[in-house]
Amino acid sequence: MQHFSLKIIQIGNSLGVTLPKEALAALKAEKGDTLTLTPAPDGFRLGSYDAEKSKQLEVARKVMKNRRHALRELAK
């Protein structure tokens, strides 16, 4: 896997980075798409945003929160 160095640049009042075309191709991302940046054991992971997966994860989080006692008992 190829590694890229990204320089932080000023974009208006914000900061940002420019992704190389190879990285965009691997992410299957293009102008206007949303990406996700999630913590990983070795730093962060950059990925394509999946609205359906995000919705499913939110539902799962709510179920786990509402049923945490039952899930704790099942885990024993």
C-alpha positions as CSV (number, residue, x, y, z in Angstrom):
1,M,0.0,0.0,0.0
2,Q,1.3,3.4,-1.0
3,H,1.6,6.1,1.7
4,F,1.1,9.8,1.0
5,S,2.2,12.9,2.9
6,L,-0.6,15.4,3.1
7,K,0.1,19.1,3.9
8,I,-2.4,21.0,5.9
9,I,-3.4,24.2,4.0
10,Q,-5.6,27.2,4.7
11,I,-9.0,27.1,3.0
12,G,-10.9,30.3,3.8
13,N,-11.2,30.4,7.6
14,S,-10.7,26.6,7.9
15,L,-7.8,24.1,7.4
16,G,-7.9,21.2,5.1
17,V,-5.8,18.7,3.0
18,T,-5.9,17.8,-0.6
19,L,-6.3,14.1,-1.4
20,P,-4.3,12.6,-4.2
21,K,-6.3,11.2,-7.2
22,E,-5.1,7.7,-6.3
23,A,-6.6,8.0,-2.8
24,L,-9.9,9.4,-4.2
25,A,-10.1,6.5,-6.7
26,A,-9.5,3.9,-3.9
27,L,-12.2,5.5,-1.8
28,K,-14.5,5.8,-4.9
29,A,-15.0,9.4,-3.9
30,E,-15.5,12.5,-5.9
31,K,-16.2,16.2,-5.4
32,G,-19.2,16.7,-3.1
33,D,-19.0,13.3,-1.5
34,T,-18.8,12.9,2.3
35,L,-16.0,10.9,3.9
36,T,-15.7,9.5,7.4
37,L,-12.7,9.8,9.7
38,T,-12.7,7.3,12.5
39,P,-10.2,6.5,15.2
40,A,-8.1,3.3,14.6
41,P,-5.5,1.6,16.8
42,D,-2.7,3.1,14.7
43,G,-4.2,6.6,14.2
44,F,-7.3,7.3,12.0
45,R,-9.1,5.6,9.2
46,L,-10.5,7.5,6.3
47,G,-13.5,6.0,4.4
48,S,-16.5,6.6,2.3
49,Y,-19.6,7.7,4.0
50,D,-22.4,5.1,3.8
51,A,-25.8,6.7,4.8
52,E,-27.5,3.3,5.2
53,K,-24.7,1.8,7.3
54,S,-24.7,5.0,9.5
55,K,-28.5,4.7,10.0
56,Q,-28.1,1.0,11.0
57,L,-25.4,1.8,13.5
58,E,-27.5,4.5,15.1
59,V,-30.4,2.0,15.5
60,A,-28.0,-0.6,17.0
61,R,-26.6,2.0,19.4
62,K,-30.1,2.9,20.6
63,V,-31.0,-0.8,21.1
64,M,-27.8,-1.5,23.0
65,K,-28.4,1.6,25.2
66,N,-32.0,0.7,26.0
67,R,-31.3,-3.0,26.5
68,R,-27.9,-2.8,28.2
69,H,-29.0,-4.7,31.3
70,A,-30.4,-7.6,29.3
71,L,-27.3,-7.6,27.1
72,R,-25.1,-7.7,30.2
73,E,-27.0,-10.7,31.5
74,L,-26.8,-12.5,28.2
75,A,-23.0,-11.9,28.1
76,K,-22.5,-13.9,31.4
